[in-house]
Amino acid sequence: MTSVEIEHVDVVIIGAGPAGLSAAIELRRQGVERVLVIEREPESGGIPRHCSHPPFGFWEYGRILSGPAYARRNVQEAQRAGVEIRVRHTVTRLRTAGRLDLVSPAGMAQIQARRVLIATGAREMPRSARLVGGDRPVGVINTGALQSYLYLEHLKPFERPLIVGTELVSLSSVLSCRRAGIRPVAMIERNARATARWPLSLFPRLWGVPMHFGAELLEVHGTGRVEAASVRMADGSIQRFDCDGVLLTGRFVPESSLARVSDLRVDPLSGGPTIDQYGRCSDPAYFAAGNLLRPIETAGWSYREGRKIARLLARDLRGELPASGLSMEIRCKGGLKLCVPQRLAPSGPQGLEHLQLRVNEATSGRLVVRADDQEIWSRAQSCLPERRLLIPLAGLPIPAGTQHLEVDFVGH
């Protein structure tokens, strides 16, 4: 058996979406010599490649772009910066200290990097994880598949789908359907209100799509392809919707399979790798950024976060960050779904500016931060699921020697 030659680079970035590409561009600006981006898809650019509608890119490039145009611009900027991008390459294993196993059409390979940034993003929860009963006909897909059908393959997967979910990506799917001449029969949401902010949540109704809140998909019916779906309505009754497809939108989960089969610590709340305020994982050779950390944020947010963590990674290469061995754990209580970062390294240069939080359900009350059970910060707060909730780290007077922080949402 022949041995695999090990390639040495400064930084490997896994994932060529907005976070990964912006990080690669920034690393080159920071003087990092060899930056390599690994992408398993045939084209780089990430999820925006599948989103034919605007708005993308205003804060990054000062103009409003479609998703594919935004993705191309990010790729072009990375190439101009001297970033090497390899598509159809898949990382199969994260070894300790930045050693990676890969596979590509050319065969197996190994890379040794001084640092690795994981930016593999998030994916929508599939039907199997949503515990939807009934038949298994053709025509049950998620938004990513819909956009791929419409914009990459120029095919219509259905004519009259039932749309499940009301996140931003759900509203994006309504727009995609409208442009393709697809007429959704209805949009359902298990919560009592739309997840996306008003007035965006008005779009389906304005385009003639009935919306039902407190409604949950129970079963899909069909022999060859979808023929109908059974939904439990808010009043407890079961309603049958005649449709030729079911579009499952949102409910994103991190694409963290690589971290889960490695030695990296994975946060059971967020589903992504745990990081400190510098983006460092439990193995300090690894960093993470983007929607892998906390699904889900916009492409613009991911782009800016990738750039920020790239600056911190460059400082780490220069030896300017504190050691990662000693860190303060951050714990969530109350109705909080997750917190990123999950730990704080000892005092050093400023890293991420905020604790990023999510709640499980609509909550009003007092958001509290305690240091070793002593309250150090609080604020009255109302928040809805999947909405961004931020606590400025610079505003937390953390006493010296604190062992852990506790973030609690004391609801009314």
C-alpha positions in Angstrom: 0.0 0.0 0.0 1.5 3.3 -1.1 1.6 6.2 1.3 -0.2 9.5 0.6 2.0 12.5 0.2 1.0 15.2 2.7 0.5 18.7 1.4 1.4 21.7 3.7 -0.6 25.0 3.6 -1.1 27.9 6.0 -4.9 27.8 6.3 -7.5 25.4 4.9 -11.1 26.6 4.8 -13.8 23.9 4.5 -16.8 25.3 2.6 -17.0 27.9 -0.2 -20.1 29.8 0.9 -20.2 33.5 2.0 -18.5 32.8 5.4 -15.7 30.7 3.9 -14.9 32.9 0.9 -15.0 36.2 2.9 -12.6 34.6 5.5 -10.3 33.5 2.7 -10.2 37.0 1.2 -9.5 38.6 4.6 -6.7 36.1 5.4 -5.0 37.0 2.2 -5.4 40.7 3.1 -3.9 39.9 6.5 -0.8 38.6 4.7 -1.4 34.8 5.2 0.5 33.3 2.3 -1.2 30.1 1.3 -5.0 29.9 1.8 -6.8 26.9 0.3 -10.7 26.6 0.1 -12.1 23.1 -0.1 -15.6 22.7 -1.6 -17.4 19.4 -2.2 -19.9 20.8 -4.8 -19.0 21.2 -8.5 -19.2 25.0 -8.1 -18.2 27.3 -5.3 -20.4 30.1 -3.9 -22.6 28.3 -1.4 -26.4 28.5 -1.0 -26.7 31.9 -2.7 -26.0 30.1 -6.0 -29.5 28.6 -5.8 -31.3 31.8 -4.9 -32.2 33.6 -8.1 -33.8 36.5 -6.3 -32.3 39.6 -4.6 -31.4 41.1 -2.2 -27.8 40.0 -1.7 -24.5 42.0 -1.4 -25.6 45.5 -0.5 -23.4 45.9 2.5 -20.5 43.9 0.9 -20.5 45.5 -2.5 -22.8 48.6 -2.3 -25.3 47.2 -4.8 -28.2 44.7 -4.7 -27.4 41.4 -6.4 -29.3 38.2 -7.1 -28.0 35.1 -5.3 -26.0 33.7 -8.2 -24.5 37.1 -9.0 -23.5 37.5 -5.3 -21.9 34.0 -5.3 -20.0 34.8 -8.5 -18.8 38.1 -7.0 -17.5 36.4 -3.9 -15.7 33.7 -5.9 -14.1 36.4 -8.2 -12.9 38.5 -5.2 -11.4 35.4 -3.6 -9.6 34.5 -6.8 -8.3 38.1 -7.2 -7.0 37.9 -3.7 -4.9 34.8 -4.6 -7.1 32.2 -2.9 -6.9 28.7 -4.3 -10.3 27.0 -4.5 -10.7 23.3 -5.1 -14.2 22.1 -6.0 -15.3 18.4 -6.0 -13.0 17.9 -3.0 -14.5 16.4 0.1 -12.9 16.4 3.5 -13.6 13.0 5.1 -11.8 13.4 8.4 -10.6 16.1 10.8 -7.5 14.8 12.5 -5.9 16.5 15.5 -3.7 19.6 15.0 -5.0 20.5 11.6 -4.4 17.3 9.6 -7.2 16.6 7.0 -8.1 13.6 5.0 -9.7 14.3 1.6 -11.1 12.6 -1.4 -11.5 14.0 -4.9 -11.9 12.6 -8.5 -8.1 12.3 -8.4 -8.1 10.0 -5.4 -7.3 10.4 -1.7 -5.1 13.1 -0.2 -3.9 14.5 3.1 -3.3 18.1 4.0 -1.5 19.5 7.0 -2.6 23.1 7.8 -1.4 25.5 10.4 -5.0 26.4 11.0 -8.3 25.1 9.6 -11.5 27.1 9.4 -14.7 25.1 9.2 -17.5 27.0 7.3 -19.7 24.1 6.2 -23.0 26.0 6.8 -26.4 24.6 7.6 -29.1 22.5 5.9 -32.8 22.3 6.3 -34.2 19.5 8.4 -35.3 16.6 6.2 -38.6 14.8 6.3 -37.1 11.8 8.2 -36.1 14.1 11.1 -39.5 15.9 11.2 -41.4 12.6 11.9 -44.0 13.2 9.2 -46.1 10.1 8.7 -47.9 8.7 5.6 -46.8 7.5 2.2 -43.4 8.1 0.6 -44.3 9.6 -2.8 -42.2 11.7 -5.1 -42.7 15.5 -4.5 -41.7 16.0 -0.9 -38.6 18.3 -1.0 -37.0 21.2 0.8 -36.2 24.7 -0.3 -32.7 23.9 -1.4 -33.9 21.2 -3.7 -36.7 23.5 -5.1 -34.1 26.2 -6.0 -31.8 23.6 -7.5 -34.7 22.3 -9.7 -35.8 25.8 -10.8 -32.5 27.7 -11.2 -29.9 25.0 -12.0 -31.9 22.3 -13.8 -34.8 24.6 -15.1 -37.4 22.1 -14.0 -40.7 22.5 -12.1 -41.0 19.7 -9.4 -44.7 20.5 -8.8 -47.5 22.8 -9.7 -49.6 23.1 -6.5 -47.5 22.4 -3.4 -48.3 22.8 0.3 -45.5 24.9 1.9 -44.6 24.1 5.5 -42.9 26.9 7.5 -42.8 30.7 7.6 -39.1 31.5 8.0 -37.3 33.9 5.6 -36.3 30.9 3.4 -40.0 30.0 3.3 -41.0 33.4 2.0 -38.1 33.0 -0.5 -39.7 29.8 -1.7 -43.0 31.6 -2.3 -41.2 34.1 -4.5 -39.4 31.3 -6.4 -42.8 29.6 -6.9 -44.4 32.7 -8.2 -41.6 33.3 -10.7 -41.9 29.7 -12.0 -45.7 29.8 -12.3 -46.2 27.5 -9.4 -49.3 28.2 -7.3 -49.0 27.0 -3.7 -52.3 25.8 -2.2 -51.4 27.1 1.3 -48.6 27.8 3.7 -48.8 26.3 7.2 -47.0 27.2 10.4 -47.1 25.2 13.7 -46.5 28.3 15.8 -49.2 31.0 16.4 -47.4 33.6 14.2 -45.0 33.8 11.3 -41.4 33.3 12.1 -40.2 35.9 9.6 -40.6 39.5 10.6 -43.5 41.7 9.6 -44.0 43.0 6.9 -42.2 40.2 5.1 -44.7 37.8 6.6 -47.5 39.5 4.6 -46.0 38.5 1.2 -47.7 35.1 0.9 -51.2 36.6 1.5 -50.5 39.5 -0.9 -49.7 36.9 -3.6 -52.8 34.9 -2.8 -51.4 32.1 -0.7 -53.6 31.2 2.3 -51.7 31.0 5.6 -52.7 28.8 8.5 -51.1 29.2 11.9 -51.1 26.6 14.7 -51.2 24.0 11.9 -49.0 20.9 11.8 -48.3 18.5 9.0 -49.3 15.0 10.0 -49.3 12.8 6.9 -48.4 12.8 3.2 -50.6 10.8 0.8 -49.9 9.5 -2.7 -49.0 6.3 -4.5 -46.6 7.5 -7.2 -46.3 11.2 -6.3 -47.9 13.5 -3.8 -51.7 13.7 -4.0 -52.7 15.3 -0.7 -51.5 16.1 2.8 -53.3 15.9 6.2 -52.8 18.8 8.6 -53.9 19.3 12.2 -55.4 22.8 12.4 -55.3 25.2 15.3 -58.7 24.1 16.5 -57.7 20.4 16.6 -59.5 19.4 13.4 -57.8 17.5 10.6 -57.9 19.1 7.2 -56.9 17.4 3.9 -55.1 19.6 1.4 -55.2 18.4 -2.2 -51.7 19.1 -3.6 -49.1 17.6 -5.9 -46.1 18.4 -3.6 -45.0 19.3 -0.1 -42.3 21.9 0.4 -40.5 21.5 3.8 -38.8 24.8 4.6 -36.6 26.1 7.3 -35.8 24.3 10.6 -32.1 24.5 9.8 -29.5 22.4 11.5 -25.7 22.8 11.3 -23.8 20.8 8.7 -21.6 19.5 11.5 -21.1 15.9 10.5 -17.3 16.3 10.2 -17.1 17.8 13.7 -19.3 15.0 15.1 -17.0 12.2 14.0 -13.8 14.1 15.1 -12.3 14.9 18.5 -13.8 18.4 18.4 -16.3 19.2 21.1 -19.9 19.7 19.7 -22.5 21.8 21.5 -25.7 19.8 22.2 -27.7 23.0 22.1 -26.6 24.6 18.8 -25.5 21.4 17.1 -22.3 23.0 15.9 -18.8 22.9 17.3 -18.2 24.9 20.5 -16.0 28.0 20.1 -14.6 30.7 22.2 -14.9 34.4 21.5 -12.1 34.1 18.9 -13.9 31.4 16.9 -11.5 28.7 18.2 -12.8 25.2 18.6 -11.7 22.8 21.4 -8.7 21.9 19.3 -7.0 25.3 18.8 -5.9 24.4 15.3 -9.5 24.6 14.2 -11.8 27.6 14.0 -15.4 27.8 12.9 -17.7 30.5 11.4 -21.0 31.0 9.7 -24.2 29.1 9.9 -22.4 26.0 11.1 -22.4 27.8 14.5 -26.0 28.8 15.0 -28.5 28.2 12.2 -29.5 30.4 10.7 -28.3 33.9 9.8 -28.4 35.8 6.5 -25.6 35.5 3.9 -24.5 39.0 4.8 -24.2 38.2 8.5 -22.2 35.0 7.6 -20.0 37.0 5.3 -19.2 39.6 8.0 -18.7 36.9 10.6 -16.3 35.0 8.3 -14.2 38.1 7.8 -14.2 38.9 11.5 -13.0 35.4 12.5 -10.4 35.4 9.7 -8.9 38.5 11.3 -8.8 36.7 14.7 -7.3 33.6 13.0 -4.6 35.7 11.5 -3.8 37.2 14.9 -3.6 33.6 16.3 -1.0 32.7 13.6 1.0 35.7 14.8 0.8 34.6 18.4 -1.4 37.5 19.5 -4.3 35.5 21.1 -4.3 34.2 24.7 -3.9 30.4 25.2 -7.1 28.5 24.7 -6.6 25.9 27.4 -8.2 27.9 30.2 -11.6 29.1 29.4 -14.9 30.1 31.1 -17.9 28.0 30.2 -21.2 29.8 29.3 -24.4 28.0 30.3 -28.0 28.5 29.1 -31.1 28.4 31.3 -34.7 29.3 31.0 -36.2 29.4 27.5 -32.9 29.9 25.8 -32.2 27.5 22.9 -28.5 28.2 22.4 -25.7 30.6 23.0 -22.6 31.3 20.8 -19.8 31.4 21.8 -20.0 28.7 24.4 -16.9 29.7 26.3 -14.6 32.7 26.9 -10.9 32.6 26.9 -8.9 34.7 29.4 -8.7 38.4 28.7 -7.0 39.4 25.4 -7.9 41.3 22.3 -11.6 41.8 21.4 -13.1 38.9 19.6 -16.7 38.4 18.6 -18.7 41.4 19.9 -21.8 39.6 21.3 -23.2 36.5 22.9 -25.6 35.3 20.2 -28.7 33.7 21.6 -32.0 32.1 20.4 -35.2 31.2 22.3 -37.3 28.0 22.0 -40.6 29.9 22.0 -42.0 33.4 22.2 -40.7 34.8 25.5 -41.0 38.1 27.4 -39.2 38.8 30.6 -35.8 39.5 31.9 -32.6 38.4 30.3 -30.0 37.9 33.0 -26.3 37.1 33.0 -24.7 35.7 36.2 -21.0 35.1 37.0 -20.6 32.2 39.4 -24.3 32.8 40.5 -23.8 36.5 41.0 -26.0 38.7 38.7 -23.8 41.1 36.7 -26.2 42.2 33.9 -29.9 42.2 33.0 -32.3 43.7 30.5 -36.0 43.5 29.9 -36.5 41.6 26.6 -39.1 40.1 24.3 -38.1 37.7 21.7 -39.5 35.2 19.2 -38.1 31.9 17.9 -35.3 32.1 15.3 -34.8 35.9 16.0 -31.4 37.3 16.7 -30.8 38.1 20.4 -27.5 39.7 21.3 -25.7 40.6 24.5 -22.7 42.9 24.1 -19.6 41.2 25.6 -18.0 44.5 26.3 -20.9 45.4 28.6 -20.4 42.4 30.9 -18.5 43.3 34.0 -17.1 39.8 34.6 -15.2 39.6 37.9 -11.7 38.2 37.8 -11.5 34.5 38.5 -15.0 33.7 37.4 -15.4 30.0 36.6 -18.6 30.1 34.5 -21.2 32.4 33.2 -24.9 31.6 33.2 -27.4 33.2 30.8 -31.0 33.0 31.9 -34.3 34.2 30.4 -36.6 34.7 33.3 -40.0 34.8 31.6 -43.2 36.4 32.8 
